[in-house]
Amino acid sequence: MTVQRITRPYLQQAIRRNLPLIVVGGVILVAVVLVISGRWRRGAVVLGGAALLTSALRLTTPVERIGVLAVRSRVFDTVSLAMVGSVIVWIALSIDPLGTD
């Protein structure tokens, strides 16, 4: 059994190809960390921002580079993600904090 070594150019190419997914995943990770640390409103705003970011990336990034962020047509993905992100941000900002973040 041979172990194939991952070369640096291959790794760089893989990162470049999946950069939109990596960026959105990083923003979602930040949102989860905020929610776990008790900053649920900020986490919800960041999560809504991740959906809005995904919508913008889906609108502007070519299909061959967007990867698994493309689910349906470009218009459907963009509009639905923008609506979901906007609703999440609106709800997170409009709920009375009751002394919390």
C-alpha positions in Angstrom: 0.0 0.0 0.0 1.4 3.3 -1.0 0.7 6.6 0.7 0.3 9.5 -1.7 1.9 12.6 -0.5 0.0 15.8 -0.9 2.1 18.3 -2.8 2.1 22.0 -2.0 0.7 23.1 -5.4 -2.1 20.6 -5.1 -3.0 21.9 -1.7 -2.9 25.5 -2.9 -5.1 24.7 -5.8 -7.6 22.9 -3.5 -7.7 25.8 -1.2 -8.2 28.3 -4.1 -11.0 26.1 -5.5 -12.8 25.8 -2.2 -12.2 29.4 -0.9 -15.9 30.5 -0.9 -16.8 27.4 1.2 -13.9 27.9 3.5 -14.8 31.6 4.1 -18.4 30.8 4.8 -17.5 27.9 7.0 -15.2 30.2 9.0 -17.9 32.8 9.5 -20.3 30.1 10.7 -17.7 28.8 13.1 -17.3 32.3 14.6 -21.1 32.4 15.0 -21.2 29.0 16.8 -18.4 30.1 19.1 -20.3 33.3 19.9 -23.5 31.4 20.7 -21.7 28.8 22.8 -19.9 31.6 24.8 -23.3 33.1 25.7 -23.4 35.9 23.1 -26.4 34.5 21.3 -27.6 37.7 19.7 -24.2 38.5 18.2 -23.9 34.9 17.1 -27.3 35.1 15.4 -26.3 38.3 13.6 -23.1 36.7 12.4 -25.0 33.6 11.3 -27.4 35.8 9.3 -24.3 37.6 7.9 -23.0 34.3 6.8 -26.2 33.7 4.9 -25.9 37.1 3.3 -22.3 36.5 2.5 -23.2 33.2 0.9 -25.8 35.0 -1.2 -23.3 37.5 -2.4 -20.8 34.9 -3.2 -23.4 32.8 -5.1 -24.3 35.9 -7.1 -20.8 36.9 -8.0 -18.7 33.7 -8.2 -18.7 31.5 -11.3 -20.4 28.2 -11.1 -17.2 26.2 -11.5 -15.7 27.9 -8.4 -18.7 28.0 -6.1 -18.7 24.3 -5.4 -21.3 22.9 -3.0 -22.7 26.4 -2.3 -24.6 26.0 -5.5 -27.8 24.1 -4.8 -30.4 25.3 -7.2 -30.3 28.0 -9.9 -28.2 31.1 -9.2 -31.3 33.3 -8.9 -33.1 30.9 -6.4 -30.0 30.5 -4.3 -29.2 34.2 -4.2 -32.8 35.3 -3.3 -33.5 32.6 -0.8 -30.2 33.1 1.0 -30.6 36.8 1.1 -34.1 36.5 2.5 -33.1 33.9 5.2 -30.0 36.0 6.2 -32.1 39.2 6.4 -34.8 37.6 8.5 -32.2 36.1 10.9 -30.4 39.5 11.3 -33.7 41.3 11.7 -35.0 38.9 14.3 -31.7 38.9 16.2 -31.7 42.7 16.3 -35.4 43.2 17.1 -35.7 40.8 20.1 -35.5 42.5 23.5 -32.1 41.5 25.0 -33.4 41.3 28.6 -30.0 42.2 29.9 -28.1 39.8 27.6 -26.1 40.3 24.5 
